[in-house]
Amino acid sequence: QVQLVESGGGLVQPGGSLRLSCAATGIRFSLYHLGWYRQAPGKQRELVASITSVGTGLYADSVKGRFTISRDNAKQSVSLQMNSLKPEDTAVYYCNAQISSLSDFWGQGTQVTVSS
């Protein structure tokens, strides 16, 4: 059974930092393209950052220079380091692992709230 479990969300003040982690089981993790998405209330889910099986990162313009995605294949985990957080970063963040449309898995989400 495939499981993606996110952790690390919470409440942080503007300008602060959080680190999200996602632990995967049940897949050949090293083969998967990994991503972090987010969905704010009333908005569509959007891609925040992704990382290929060979470690190439891609970022949404809104988070470039502030967020860093990384993967640890040995631990079957993917992380998102979020710095200089803004109120507009508030959303539920989801971990995704994908090889194809038939192998596309999601975590349950973790809430990130940026507020003073």
N, C-alpha and C positions, 0 to 999 in steps of 0.2 A: 504494500500500500504506500502510495506516495504522500508525503507530508512535507509542507513548508511551514515553519513556525517562526514568526517574527517576534522580536523583542527590542526593548530599548526606547520605546516611545514615552511621551510624558509631556509635562508642562515646563516651558522654559521662557525666560524673558527675552525680548528682542536683543539681538547681538550675541546671544548665548549659543551653545553647542549641544548637539545630541549625536549619539552613535546608534544607528539601527543595525540589528543583526538578523540574519535569516538562516536557520539550520534546516537542511534538507535530508530526507531519508527516502529510500525506495527508488532512487534513480542513479544512473551513472553520471554523477554530478559533473565530472570534468568535461563531459561532452556537451553540456547545456549552455545556451546563451541565457544570461541572467539579467534581470532588470528590477528596478524599483519604480513603482508607479504611485501616484497619489490621486485622491479624489476629495475635493472640498465640497461642502454642502451646496447643492444646486448646480454643481459643475460636473463636466465629464471627467472620467479618469484620464490622466495624462502621464506620459512617460517622463520620469525625472532623470534617470541615468540607467545605462545598460553597460554590460561588459561581455565580450565574446569569450568563447572557449579558450582563446589564446591570450586573453587579458587586455584586449583593446577596449578602452572606455569611450562612452559617448554620453553627452550631457545636454539637457534642455538649456536653452539660452538663459533662462531665468535663474539657473543655479550654477552656471559656469563660474569657476573661481571660488565658489563657496562650499560645494559638495564634492566628495570624492568617493567613488565606488571601488571596492576591492573584493577579491575572492580568495578563498583558501580551499583548494581542492582536497587537501588532506583532511581537513575538518568538515568538508562539505558545507561550507558556509559562505555567505556573501554579506558584505557590510556596506553601510552608507554613512560616512562621516559628514555631518552637517554643521557647518560653522556660519557665523554671522547670520543667524536665523532672523527672519522677518515675519511679521504677522501674516503676510500672504503665503507663507509656507505652511500655515495651519491646514491640516488635512489628515485623512486616514491614508497611511502609507502601506502599500502592498508589495510583497516580494513575488517575482515571477521567474519561472524556469521554463525554457522552451527549446525544443529542437525543430518541431514541425507543428502544424495545426492539430495533429493527433497526439502530440506530446507537449502539452501546454498546461502548466500547473501554477496554481496561485495559493498564497498564504491567506490567512484569515484577516490580516490587516492589523496595524497598530496606530493608535491615535497620537498625533503630534500637534500640540497647541502652543503657539508662540504669542504670549500676551504678558503685559505688565500688570 
